[in-house]
Amino acid sequence: MINKDDVIKILRKVVDPELGMDLVEANMVRDVEIYNGTVKITIALTSSSCPLMDKIKSEILNNVKNLQGVNEVEVITTTMSEDEVRKLFNKIRQRRMFQKLPKRNIKRIIAILSGKGGVGKSSITALLATALIKRKLKIGVLDADITGPSIPKIFGINSIPYVLEGKIIPPVSKTGIKIMSMNLIIGDEELPVIWRGPLVSNAITQFYMNVDWGELDYLIVDLPPGTSDAQLTVMQSLPLDGVIIVTSPQELAGIIVSKAVNMSMMLGVTIIGVIENMSYVKCPNCGKEIRIFGDSKGKLLAEKMNTKFLGSVPIDPVLSNACDNGTIEDYNNEEIWNIIEKALDMII
């Protein structure tokens, strides 16, 4: 005769792939009723629009119906309260704090971080990756800015990743850089990704673990700005070799980037150095450096953090156009490339 404990035991084998927890551990099982061989299971999801609802229900049905004495299985879904969701997310955060993913066949993993948006962090990521590939190294870029991905556009990639033998095969740029980004999956780059923190964190983990990166000399991780779940996931879960901080001359940017720096220090992640972007613009007529955002503060910030100042990158409209047109690998500005190369000399 089937009983409730048998059903609960089976439900422990059903894992929500976005949360990385089984249904029982995640407190998603709300009720189990058994009557004349019919099992009615009520589960609470984190969201009424959970994209994996059908998959979870299917797994429950397939597992429970194989129990001896079960004639029919019915799955009813409801939604967790905000307080329950908050407690679940805190539980996930606490668990992930002590888990590090394997290094795989990647020699060095470097994250690019900024305190606020609009400082050109993704363009710096693309420049660093392009400069590394020019050194005949094997390079990958993981776009961890799940809700605001821009790396595919910068590299002019529209190819959709495909699955081979259980692994996601990432598209490759014209110079051989492997790219993985949410924009390559959703199809329409203008569609928003409206996800809660744990879903974003899980996507980043899957991009790292489920993508066939092969052998890489460097994996560059382009982080979203700020100090939210995405940054915590990368710093707590990925075996980082360090982070590069991107900032700009505005005083506000310096204040906010300090929060990101302090988070890195608190989590024990090495700060490789600071790159100041948009430091100045050169007059096309006389060559004078015009500091439209004020005096450079990158070097002072680096000294305050007791780390290296990797360089000041000027504003260049041609670089902006290259990012907009997906031609970053064709970009040619000797002054900027010299700055990026000097930064690499201090990193490699």
N, C-alpha and C positions, 0 to 999 in steps of 0.2 A: 504494500500500500504506500503510495507516494505521500510525503509530508512536506511541510514548509522548509525544514532544514535542508532537504534534498535540493529544493529549488534554489535556496540561497547559496548553497555550495556551487551550483552550476553558474549562478549569476556572478560569482567571483571570477569566473573565466571570461566574462564579457568586459572588454576594456574600451572605455571612451578614448579613441586615438588622439583627440585634441587635448584632453586633460592628462592622459598618461596614467589613469587610474581605473581600476575595475569599478563596476556600478555600486557594489556594496561599500567599498572603501570610500568612495566619493559621496556616500549617503544619498544616492539617487533612487534606491529601492524604497518605496513608500508603503507598499502593501502587497501581500501575496495571499490570494484566496484559492482554495482548492475545493471542488465540489463535483463528485461523480466523474472524475477523470478530466475535468476541465480546470485549467490553471489560468487565473486572471492575475496579471502582474501590473502594478502601477509604478511608474518611474517618473522622477522629477528631473527635468532638463534645466540647464543653466539659462536657456533662452527659448522662447516659444518658436523662434525661427532657426533653431539649431540645424545647420546644414547636414549634419550626420544623423539626424533623427531616424530616417529610413534604414540606414546601415545598422544602427544600434538595435532597432526593433527586429530587423531580420536576423541578427546574431542571437538575440534572445529566443526568438521562435525556433531557430535551427538547433540551439543547444537544449532547450527545455523539452521540446517535443520528442527527443530521443530518450527521455527518462521513462523507465518502465511504468506502465499504468496511466500514462498521459494520452488522452484522446484529442484534446484541443487546447490551444494556447491563445490567450488574448492579451495584448499589450496596450495599456492605457498610459498616455503621457500627460503630465502636468508640468508646471514651471516652479522653480525654486523662488523663494522670496529674496529680496535684495540682501538681507542680512545673511541668509544661507549661502548665497553666491559669494559674498565677501569673505565669509569664514572658509569656504572651500578654496578660494583663490589664495588666502593666507596660508592654508595648509600646503598647497602646491608650492608656493614660494619657499616655505620653510624646508620642504623636502628637497627642492632643487638646489638649495644653498650648499648641500653637502655632496652633490653629485657632479663629477667631471666626466665628460665624454672622452673616448679614446682619441689619441692624436692622429691615428690612421697613417696614410702615406704622405703626410704633409710636413715638410721640414719646419716651416714657421707660419704662425697664424697671427696676423696683426689687424687690430680693429682701428677704424678711423672714427673719432668721436668729436662732437661739438656740444657746447652747452645750449646753444639756441639755433634755430633755423636761419637760413638766409646768408650763411657765411661761406657758401661754396664748398661744403664738405664733400659732396659727391663728385664735383669736378676735380678736387684734389685727389680723391680716391682713384679716379680714372687716369689722371696724369701719372700717379705713382705706379699703377698697374701697367700702363703703357711704357713707362721708362724701364720697368723691370723686365718686360717681355723683350725690349730692345737689347737687353743684356743676355739674351739667349737663355732665360730662365723659364721654368714652367709655372704659369700664373693662373689663379682663379680669383673671381670676385663674387662674394656672397652678399647680395643686396638685402640687408636685414631691416631696411626701412620698409616694413610690410605695408603700412598704410599710405606711404608716400614714395613709392619706388621710382627712381629716375635713371638708374644705371643702364637698363636696356636702351633707353632713348639716347643717352650719351654715346653709346657704342653702336647705335644704329642696328640693333638686333630685334628682329620680329619673329624669329623661329620659335616654335613651340617645343619644349622639352618632351622627350618620349621615354617610355619605360622599356628596358631590356633586361631580362632575367632578374626582375624584381628591383632594379636600380634605375633611378632617374638619370637620363643622359642629358647634360646641360648643353645648350647652344654654345658655339665657339665664335669669337669675334674674328675679323679679317686677319688679325695678326696672331691668332691662336690663344686668346684669353678665354678661359671657360667662365661662363656667366650664369648665375641662377638668381631669379628675381620673381616676385609675385606677379609683376606685370606680364611675364611670359606665360603665366598660367591662366589668368582671368580673361585673356583674349583682347578685350577692349580696355586700353590703357586709361580711358576716361571714367571707367566704372570705379566707384569707391569701394574700399575694403573696410567694412564696418564690423570690426571684431573686438571682443573684450580682450584684456591683457593676456590671459592664459592661452587663448587661441593664437595670438601673435607669437607668444613665446614658443608654442609647440611648432608653429610653422618654421621658425628659425632653426629649431632643433632638427626638424625633418630635412630642411635644406642642407644642413651639415651632414647628417647621418645617412639619409636616403639617396643623396646625389652621388653619382659615380665621379668623384673628382680625380680619380687616378692618382698618379704620383705628381705632387706639386712641390715646387721650391717655396712658394709663398701663396697663402690664401689671404686675400684682403677682404675684411668684413666692413661694409659700409653701414654704420649704425644710424638710426634716426637721432635727431637732436634731443637733448634732455636727459633725464635720469629715471625713466619709467621701466616697465616690465621687460621691454625688448633689450635694453642695455643690461639689466640685471641677469637676464637669461644668458646673454653672450659672455658676460664676465664671470658668472658663476658656473656655467656648464661647459663652455668651449675652452679647450686647453690653450689659452692665449699666451703668446710670447710677449705681448705688450700692446699698448695703445698709443696712437698719435693723436694729439689734440689739435684741432683746427679752430682758429679764432679770427677775429678781425679787430681793427684798431679802436672801434667804439668802446667807450668805457663800460657800457651796459653789457656788451658781449663778453668783456673780461670778467665782470662780476658773475655772470651766469655760468661761464665756462669753469669758474672756480668750483661750482657745485659738482660738475662732471668730474673734475680732477679729484675732489675730495671723495667722491663715490668710488673712483678707481683705487685710491689709496686705501679706503676702508675695506675694500674687497681684496686687497693684496695684489692688484694687477700692476705690472710695471709700466710706468709712463716713459715712452721712448723719447718723446720730444714734442715741441710745439711748432706748428707752421702757422704763420699769420697770412691770411688771404686778404685780398683787396686792400693792400697796404697803401698803394698810391696809384696814380695814373700818370703816364708820361705825355707831356705836351707833344703833339705830332710835329710841331713847327720847330721848337727850340730844344726839345728833349728834357725840359725841366720836370722834376718829379713833383706832382701836385698831390698833397695828402688830403683828399676831400673828406675823409673820416677822422681827421686829426692825427696827431703824432703816433708813431708806432709804439705799441705796448707789448708786443709779442715777446721781446727779449726780456723785459722786466718780469713778465708773467712766468717765463721759463726759469728765471733766476729765483723767483719766489717759490717755485715748485721744486727747485734743485734738480732741474732736468735740462736737456739740451734745447737750444733754439735752432730749429732746422732751416729757417729762412723766411723771407718776406716775399710773397707773390703779388705782383701788381695786377691791377684791373686791365683786362685786354678784351675789347669787344669782339675780336676775332675768335678768342677762346670761347666766349659766350655763344657765338654763332656755331662754332664747331660742336659744342654740347647740344645745342638745339637741333642741329642737322645730323647728329649721329656720326660725325667725322672726327672724333677726338684723336683717333690714331693717325690721321693725316695732318693734324695741327702742327704748325711749324713756327715757333718763336724761340730763337736761340737764347734770349735772356731768361725766359721762364724755364726752358729745359735745363739750363745751367743750374738754376736754383733747385729744381727737382732732383737733378743728378747729385748735387752737393748733399741734399737731404738723404738720398739713398746711400751715399758714401758713409754717412754717420749711422745708418741703420744696419746695413749688410755687414 
